[in-house]
């Protein structure tokens, strides 16, 4: 393969059989259970990278089913998202995500900088209860529950939240182990169609784990539990801050 052919075809690794296809990435019937809880503000400040600032001492714990996603297939995901501001702009910072499918794991890390690790998340209905769980290896690290479709939500409030920017810390090492890329990335979800949204009583239990430290942001009070189903497009991102150039 000639150098020019490499440049023209290079998108992702491996060169001749990339782990994920080019976008855009459309998700159909993407199902969320989000437990929002109050936590220790000092715990957030200890892990939130400047120049992001904490909007409030709150965490959104997410369990997500993605049965139909372009190029990525059928998988589940779970993790923590923190409301933040960036130079006065309100948005969300994704702290950690765990999923059970290689293409979105590789693509999420390499394209956007999603902090993804392999895990075993689930979102299921058990009779009258929606149950989300996350196992890391043989260890249960998160369990969320909420009543099934108790109260219908106005989708406009969800639309506003999904329209806000999302921030990620993308880190790619050099071959000598030093950081080659260390950037704050902003991305949006677009073309959102909400097909149903509900609220119910909810609970969340987090367990310590050395390599999946979701309990480092402790649950002090559950504030809300929301369940919704939507279609959306995951847009590519832009770099808004380069740590290596400062």
Legacy VTK file of the C-alpha trace (Angstrom):
# vtk DataFile Version 3.0
C-alpha trace
ASCII
DATASET POLYDATA
POINTS 246 float
0.000 0.000 0.000
1.442 3.354 -1.076
1.790 6.313 1.312
-0.938 8.217 -0.548
-3.279 5.235 -0.236
-2.626 5.107 3.502
-3.453 8.809 3.854
-6.613 8.475 1.802
-7.973 5.402 3.554
-6.814 5.999 7.127
-9.810 6.529 9.399
-9.408 4.235 12.386
-7.434 1.176 13.423
-6.818 -1.406 12.056
-6.126 0.337 8.741
-7.660 -2.387 6.568
-10.544 -3.243 8.912
-11.459 -0.295 11.176
-13.113 -1.077 14.515
-15.981 1.312 13.669
-17.357 2.986 10.521
-17.433 6.707 9.668
-20.436 8.691 10.860
-22.941 10.195 11.099
-24.289 8.071 13.937
-28.065 7.822 14.280
-29.732 6.146 17.267
-33.291 4.827 17.085
-35.389 3.969 20.165
-32.586 4.970 22.508
-33.935 4.349 26.016
-32.715 6.219 29.110
-33.209 5.814 32.816
-31.576 8.774 34.570
-31.366 9.015 38.351
-30.374 12.531 39.398
-28.858 12.843 42.845
-27.224 15.343 45.165
-23.600 14.644 46.071
-20.651 16.139 47.967
-19.500 19.302 46.140
-15.920 18.733 47.300
-15.959 15.339 45.587
-16.979 16.941 42.286
-14.370 19.689 42.580
-11.672 17.067 43.147
-12.275 15.415 39.760
-13.698 18.181 37.521
-11.027 19.523 35.123
-10.624 23.265 34.725
-11.762 25.379 32.927
-15.078 23.549 33.516
-16.926 24.718 36.602
-19.490 22.888 38.695
-23.003 24.177 38.039
-24.432 22.514 41.154
-23.479 19.575 43.413
-25.554 17.162 41.344
-24.828 14.021 39.323
-26.960 12.304 36.699
-26.478 8.552 36.777
-27.497 7.076 33.419
-28.546 3.612 32.285
-29.046 3.547 28.500
-30.309 0.911 26.055
-29.314 1.426 22.425
-30.999 -1.314 20.361
-30.467 0.333 16.962
-27.425 2.538 16.336
-25.794 3.184 12.964
-22.550 1.254 12.698
-22.426 0.427 16.406
-25.221 -2.123 16.628
-27.201 -3.109 19.714
-25.679 -2.377 23.121
-26.128 -0.857 26.587
-24.238 1.794 28.507
-24.068 3.236 32.013
-22.211 6.080 33.677
-22.086 9.462 35.380
-22.690 12.951 33.983
-22.111 16.217 35.853
-23.877 19.542 35.120
-21.195 22.169 34.405
-20.550 25.563 32.881
-17.818 26.444 30.395
-17.106 30.168 30.095
-20.683 30.902 31.059
-22.211 28.232 28.796
-24.218 25.586 30.602
-23.728 21.944 29.639
-22.743 18.511 30.917
-19.436 16.752 31.543
-19.254 12.995 31.100
-17.094 11.570 33.874
-17.280 7.830 33.170
-19.130 5.418 30.897
-19.215 1.619 30.819
-20.527 -0.405 27.878
-20.653 -3.878 26.359
-19.813 -3.375 22.661
-16.380 -2.900 21.067
-17.156 -0.530 18.112
-18.736 2.269 20.214
-16.123 1.713 22.923
-13.274 2.263 20.444
-15.088 4.936 18.441
-16.218 6.838 21.499
-12.690 7.024 22.884
-10.881 7.736 19.605
-13.290 10.192 17.960
-14.790 12.243 20.769
-12.792 11.258 23.848
-15.604 9.526 25.724
-14.233 8.008 28.959
-15.449 4.513 28.082
-14.498 1.199 29.670
-15.825 -2.296 29.107
-18.524 -3.334 31.575
-21.864 -5.134 31.791
-24.687 -2.557 31.981
-28.350 -3.542 31.760
-31.695 -1.757 31.621
-34.706 -4.031 32.051
-38.334 -4.039 33.127
-39.208 -6.376 36.009
-42.998 -6.362 36.338
-43.778 -2.868 37.718
-40.157 -1.695 38.085
-37.522 -0.396 35.692
-34.142 -1.747 36.839
-30.712 -0.540 35.741
-27.521 -2.300 36.768
-23.793 -2.146 36.106
-21.359 -4.975 36.738
-17.610 -4.498 36.358
-16.273 -8.008 36.021
-18.076 -10.084 38.662
-18.735 -7.086 40.934
-22.007 -5.092 41.014
-21.077 -1.408 41.183
-24.425 0.323 40.496
-28.130 -0.480 40.820
-30.908 1.952 39.942
-34.653 1.418 40.175
-37.771 3.412 39.401
-41.457 2.753 39.056
-42.565 1.963 35.520
-44.202 4.925 33.759
-45.972 6.469 36.752
-46.308 10.031 35.435
-45.992 11.358 31.891
-43.445 14.155 31.435
-43.631 17.179 29.158
-41.025 16.386 26.474
-40.113 20.067 26.041
-38.089 20.046 29.262
-36.108 17.054 28.025
-35.598 18.655 24.613
-33.956 21.667 26.238
-31.562 19.491 28.211
-30.643 17.339 25.222
-29.911 20.487 23.196
-27.250 21.650 25.667
-23.581 21.043 24.811
-21.722 18.106 26.255
-18.049 18.187 27.269
-15.379 15.473 27.317
-11.709 15.332 28.231
-9.967 13.602 25.312
-6.579 12.090 26.161
-4.467 10.218 23.590
-0.896 9.243 24.561
2.229 9.576 22.425
4.288 6.473 21.691
6.647 7.424 24.543
3.758 7.532 27.027
3.501 11.322 27.257
0.210 12.974 26.226
-0.049 13.582 22.470
-3.614 14.953 22.732
-5.157 16.468 25.855
-8.186 18.506 24.872
-11.567 19.586 26.124
-14.090 18.569 23.460
-17.635 19.843 22.982
-20.308 17.919 21.087
-24.093 18.050 20.617
-26.935 15.639 19.990
-29.265 16.782 17.205
-32.438 15.775 15.360
-33.914 14.597 18.652
-37.375 12.994 18.544
-38.792 12.122 21.976
-41.239 9.222 21.734
-42.248 9.020 25.394
-41.090 10.345 28.769
-42.048 9.485 32.345
-41.089 10.151 35.949
-41.481 7.895 38.989
-40.033 7.316 42.452
-36.411 6.216 42.100
-33.447 4.838 43.998
-29.728 4.470 43.337
-27.100 2.357 45.066
-23.370 2.678 44.261
-20.646 0.298 45.440
-16.876 0.870 45.727
-14.568 -0.590 43.092
-10.881 0.179 42.514
-11.250 0.482 38.718
-14.887 1.586 38.434
-15.071 4.247 41.174
-18.640 5.449 40.601
-19.147 5.612 44.379
-16.504 8.350 44.635
-19.430 10.718 44.017
-21.655 9.490 46.864
-25.443 9.494 46.759
-26.643 11.934 49.436
-30.195 12.380 48.146
-32.085 11.166 45.080
-33.675 14.200 43.426
-35.519 12.678 40.469
-35.894 9.612 38.270
-36.731 9.954 34.579
-37.323 7.384 31.867
-37.590 8.338 28.208
-37.242 6.915 24.709
-35.972 8.953 21.766
-34.252 8.991 18.397
-31.200 11.223 18.028
-28.047 11.901 16.031
-24.691 11.967 17.784
-22.739 14.752 16.081
-18.970 14.926 15.871
-17.197 17.377 18.156
-15.019 20.463 18.286
-11.991 21.257 20.437
-12.710 24.133 22.828
-9.596 23.988 25.033
-6.126 22.505 24.454
-4.294 21.718 27.681
-0.968 21.198 25.892
-1.028 24.703 24.387
-1.632 26.571 27.642
LINES 1 247
246 0 1 2 3 4 5 6 7 8 9 10 11 12 13 14 15 16 17 18 19 20 21 22 23 24 25 26 27 28 29 30 31 32 33 34 35 36 37 38 39 40 41 42 43 44 45 46 47 48 49 50 51 52 53 54 55 56 57 58 59 60 61 62 63 64 65 66 67 68 69 70 71 72 73 74 75 76 77 78 79 80 81 82 83 84 85 86 87 88 89 90 91 92 93 94 95 96 97 98 99 100 101 102 103 104 105 106 107 108 109 110 111 112 113 114 115 116 117 118 119 120 121 122 123 124 125 126 127 128 129 130 131 132 133 134 135 136 137 138 139 140 141 142 143 144 145 146 147 148 149 150 151 152 153 154 155 156 157 158 159 160 161 162 163 164 165 166 167 168 169 170 171 172 173 174 175 176 177 178 179 180 181 182 183 184 185 186 187 188 189 190 191 192 193 194 195 196 197 198 199 200 201 202 203 204 205 206 207 208 209 210 211 212 213 214 215 216 217 218 219 220 221 222 223 224 225 226 227 228 229 230 231 232 233 234 235 236 237 238 239 240 241 242 243 244 245
